C-alpha cells in the first residue's frame, strides 16, 4: 500500500488511475493555519457547514473543517473536479438499507474512500474497492481496561496477557483495525466489536475478503486501513 503521504508537503495527486494500489494520506492539522469561514464556506456543502457551525469549541470546528477540506481537495484532484463541486453522499447501509453506509461521491464510480480524524490528525484512504480507515489516540489503561471487555474474546485475552504499560498501544492497534474494517463494510459499530477478530499484536489478522494494514501515524497514535479484496 502506498503512503502515508503528508497532505500539504506533497503535491496533490493527479486523476485516479484504476488498477493501482490503495493510497493513503495523513494530514497534520496543527501544521496549518486555520481556514477562515469566508474561505471554507465556499467549499463545504450545506451539511458540512451546518456541522461545523454546531461545534461549541473553536478548536473542534477548525479540526473538522481542515479534515473535510483535505478530503475534498484529494477527491477533487482524483476526479478532476473543483473541491466545491464534489457531491458527497452515503451508500445504503448493508444492514438496514438506510442512507448511512459508506461515504461516496454522487455519480462517481471506481473510486472508494474513507476519512478518519482524531485530535490534530486526519487519515484519508482511497482504493478501487471498498475501503475503511481509522486513526486513534492511545487511551489510558483505565479506559483500555473498560473497553477491552467489548472486544473479541481472543483480543481481550491477548490484552490481559500483556504488562499494563503495553496495553494502550496494543488496544489502539486492535481498535483502529476493527473500526477500519467495520467502516469498510459500511456496518460501523452496528456490528458488535466482539464479532470479528482482527488481533492486537504486531501484525493484524485480516477478516475473510479483506486486507488489514497498520498505518504509521506517529507516537501516541495508531492507524489502520481495511481494503476489500477484489
C-alpha positions as semicolon CSV with decimal commas, in nm:
position;residue;x (nm);y (nm);z (nm)
1;X;0,000;0,000;0,000
2;X;0,137;0,340;-0,094
3;X;0,178;0,611;0,170
4;X;0,102;0,759;0,401
5;X;0,187;1,081;0,223
6;X;0,166;1,405;0,417
7;X;-0,103;1,632;0,280
8;X;0,043;1,980;0,246
9;X;0,401;1,862;0,195
10;X;0,340;1,655;-0,118
11;X;0,157;1,796;-0,423
12;X;-0,200;1,686;-0,475
13;X;-0,235;1,370;-0,686
14;X;-0,343;1,352;-1,047
15;X;-0,654;1,181;-1,180
16;X;-0,738;0,846;-1,024
17;X;-0,593;0,553;-1,220
18;X;-0,798;0,231;-1,179
19;X;-0,594;-0,079;-1,111
20;X;-0,335;0,089;-0,891
21;X;-0,269;0,024;-0,523
22;X;-0,466;0,190;-0,243
23;X;-0,337;0,534;-0,149
24;X;-0,323;0,680;0,200
25;X;-0,273;1,043;0,306
26;X;-0,211;1,189;0,650
27;X;-0,293;1,549;0,741
28;X;-0,130;1,704;1,049
29;X;-0,386;1,977;1,111
30;X;-0,174;2,166;1,364
31;X;0,089;2,233;1,096
32;X;-0,154;2,459;0,906
33;X;-0,317;2,790;0,990
34;X;-0,695;2,776;1,048
35;X;-0,904;2,845;0,739
36;X;-1,135;3,148;0,780
37;X;-1,513;3,096;0,733
38;X;-1,527;3,304;0,415
39;X;-1,295;3,050;0,253
40;X;-1,426;2,717;0,381
41;X;-1,794;2,805;0,348
42;X;-1,744;2,835;-0,029
43;X;-1,613;2,479;-0,048
44;X;-1,812;2,280;0,208
45;X;-2,170;2,174;0,136
46;X;-2,471;2,272;0,345
47;X;-2,449;1,968;0,570
48;X;-2,080;2,020;0,639
49;X;-2,132;2,391;0,708
50;X;-2,413;2,307;0,949
51;X;-2,197;2,051;1,128
52;X;-1,906;2,296;1,150
53;X;-2,129;2,568;1,296
54;X;-2,262;2,328;1,561
55;X;-1,925;2,283;1,732
56;X;-1,907;2,476;2,059
57;X;-1,528;2,482;2,075
58;X;-1,342;2,668;1,802
59;X;-1,063;2,410;1,808
60;X;-1,303;2,127;1,723
61;X;-1,456;2,334;1,443
62;X;-1,112;2,404;1,295
63;X;-1,017;2,037;1,302
64;X;-1,345;1,929;1,139
65;X;-1,312;2,194;0,868
66;X;-0,948;2,105;0,796
67;X;-1,028;1,734;0,763
68;X;-1,318;1,793;0,525
69;X;-1,130;2,047;0,316
70;X;-0,848;1,793;0,289
71;X;-1,089;1,522;0,178
72;X;-1,249;1,748;-0,083
73;X;-0,909;1,859;-0,212
74;X;-0,798;1,499;-0,265
75;X;-1,128;1,386;-0,417
76;X;-1,130;1,689;-0,644
77;X;-0,778;1,610;-0,764
78;X;-0,857;1,241;-0,823
79;X;-1,184;1,316;-1,007
80;X;-1,078;1,630;-1,194
81;X;-1,330;1,847;-1,008
82;X;-1,323;2,168;-0,812
83;X;-1,336;2,063;-0,443
84;X;-1,660;2,258;-0,402
85;X;-1,817;2,055;-0,687
86;X;-1,760;1,719;-0,514
87;X;-2,108;1,595;-0,416
88;X;-2,072;1,375;-0,108
89;X;-2,338;1,116;-0,032
90;X;-2,384;0,787;0,152
91;X;-2,434;0,436;0,019
92;X;-2,720;0,230;0,165
93;X;-2,642;0,064;0,496
94;X;-2,581;-0,309;0,432
95;X;-2,775;-0,391;0,747
96;X;-3,092;-0,182;0,727
97;X;-3,075;-0,015;0,385
98;X;-3,080;0,334;0,537
99;X;-2,871;0,620;0,390
100;X;-2,585;0,589;0,639
101;X;-2,349;0,336;0,481
102;X;-2,007;0,404;0,329
103;X;-1,934;0,760;0,211
104;X;-1,931;0,810;-0,166
105;X;-1,924;1,076;-0,435
106;X;-2,251;1,101;-0,626
107;X;-2,210;0,983;-0,985
108;X;-1,851;0,866;-0,939
109;X;-1,763;0,501;-1,000
110;X;-1,441;0,312;-0,946
111;X;-1,313;0,523;-0,656
112;X;-1,383;0,437;-0,292
113;X;-1,263;0,645;0,001
114;X;-1,275;0,686;0,376
115;X;-1,180;0,952;0,630
116;X;-1,094;0,936;0,999
117;X;-0,968;1,209;1,229
118;X;-0,862;1,239;1,590
119;X;-0,707;1,539;1,755
120;X;-0,467;1,704;1,510
121;X;-0,456;1,407;1,271
122;X;-0,676;1,322;0,973
123;X;-0,628;0,999;0,775
124;X;-0,761;0,962;0,420
125;X;-0,767;0,635;0,223
126;X;-0,861;0,566;-0,142
127;X;-0,893;0,244;-0,343
128;X;-1,069;0,073;-0,634
129;X;-1,267;-0,141;-0,388
130;X;-1,446;-0,056;-0,061
131;X;-1,204;0,079;0,196
132;X;-1,215;0,185;0,559
133;X;-0,969;0,392;0,761
134;X;-0,929;0,475;1,127
135;X;-0,684;0,675;1,336
136;X;-0,698;0,690;1,716
137;X;-0,512;0,843;2,007
138;X;-0,377;0,594;2,261
139;X;-0,604;0,580;2,566
140;X;-0,503;0,547;2,932
141;X;-0,502;0,200;3,082
142;X;-0,822;0,270;3,277
143;X;-1,011;0,323;2,951
144;X;-0,845;0,022;2,792
145;X;-0,948;-0,199;3,084
146;X;-1,312;-0,094;3,047
147;X;-1,346;-0,109;2,669
148;X;-1,137;-0,425;2,621
149;X;-1,431;-0,626;2,761
150;X;-1,622;-0,533;2,443
151;X;-1,368;-0,689;2,207
152;X;-1,350;-1,038;2,060
153;X;-1,272;-1,283;2,344
154;X;-0,933;-1,368;2,193
155;X;-0,842;-0,999;2,172
156;X;-0,946;-0,945;2,534
157;X;-0,728;-1,238;2,636
158;X;-0,433;-1,101;2,438
159;X;-0,460;-0,765;2,615
160;X;-0,499;-0,925;2,957
161;X;-0,175;-1,118;2,900
162;X;0,029;-0,801;2,841
163;X;0,204;-0,588;3,103
164;X;-0,005;-0,280;3,190
165;X;0,236;-0,044;3,015
166;X;0,198;-0,225;2,683
167;X;-0,181;-0,242;2,676
168;X;-0,265;0,111;2,550
169;X;-0,068;0,067;2,224
170;X;-0,196;-0,288;2,169
171;X;-0,553;-0,178;2,231
172;X;-0,515;0,118;1,993
173;X;-0,385;-0,116;1,722
174;X;-0,677;-0,350;1,774
175;X;-0,942;-0,079;1,784
176;X;-0,823;0,104;1,472
177;X;-0,814;-0,224;1,278
178;X;-1,165;-0,307;1,392
179;X;-1,303;0,041;1,314
180;X;-1,133;0,044;0,972
181;X;-1,286;-0,292;0,886
182;X;-1,636;-0,200;1,007
183;X;-1,623;0,133;0,823
184;X;-1,510;-0,052;0,512
185;X;-1,803;-0,292;0,527
186;X;-2,038;0,001;0,589
187;X;-2,189;-0,153;0,902
188;X;-1,992;0,054;1,150
189;X;-2,045;-0,025;1,517
190;X;-2,392;-0,162;1,448
191;X;-2,186;-0,483;1,442
192;X;-2,059;-0,564;1,790
193;X;-1,682;-0,523;1,831
194;X;-1,685;-0,875;1,976
195;X;-1,781;-1,042;1,647
196;X;-1,479;-1,009;1,417
197;X;-1,125;-1,094;1,525
198;X;-0,854;-0,854;1,400
199;X;-0,589;-0,909;1,667
200;X;-0,393;-0,677;1,894
201;X;-0,042;-0,800;1,816
202;X;0,222;-0,657;1,586
203;X;0,053;-0,791;1,271
204;X;-0,321;-0,762;1,202
205;X;-0,546;-1,060;1,135
206;X;-0,739;-0,982;0,818
207;X;-1,105;-1,095;0,810
208;X;-1,211;-1,307;0,510
209;X;-1,237;-1,095;0,195
210;X;-1,041;-0,804;0,341
211;X;-0,681;-0,692;0,381
212;X;-0,596;-0,506;0,702
213;X;-0,283;-0,291;0,716
214;X;-0,148;-0,086;1,005
215;X;-0,052;0,272;0,916
216;X;0,230;0,453;1,098
217;X;0,084;0,787;1,208
218;X;0,322;0,893;1,484
219;X;0,393;0,826;1,851
220;X;0,092;0,812;2,077
221;X;-0,144;0,719;1,795
222;X;-0,241;0,418;1,586
223;X;-0,388;0,394;1,238
224;X;-0,520;0,120;1,012
225;X;-0,675;0,071;0,670
226;X;-0,902;-0,214;0,557
227;X;-0,941;-0,283;0,185
228;X;-1,190;-0,525;0,028
229;X;-1,020;-0,791;-0,183
230;X;-1,117;-0,753;-0,549
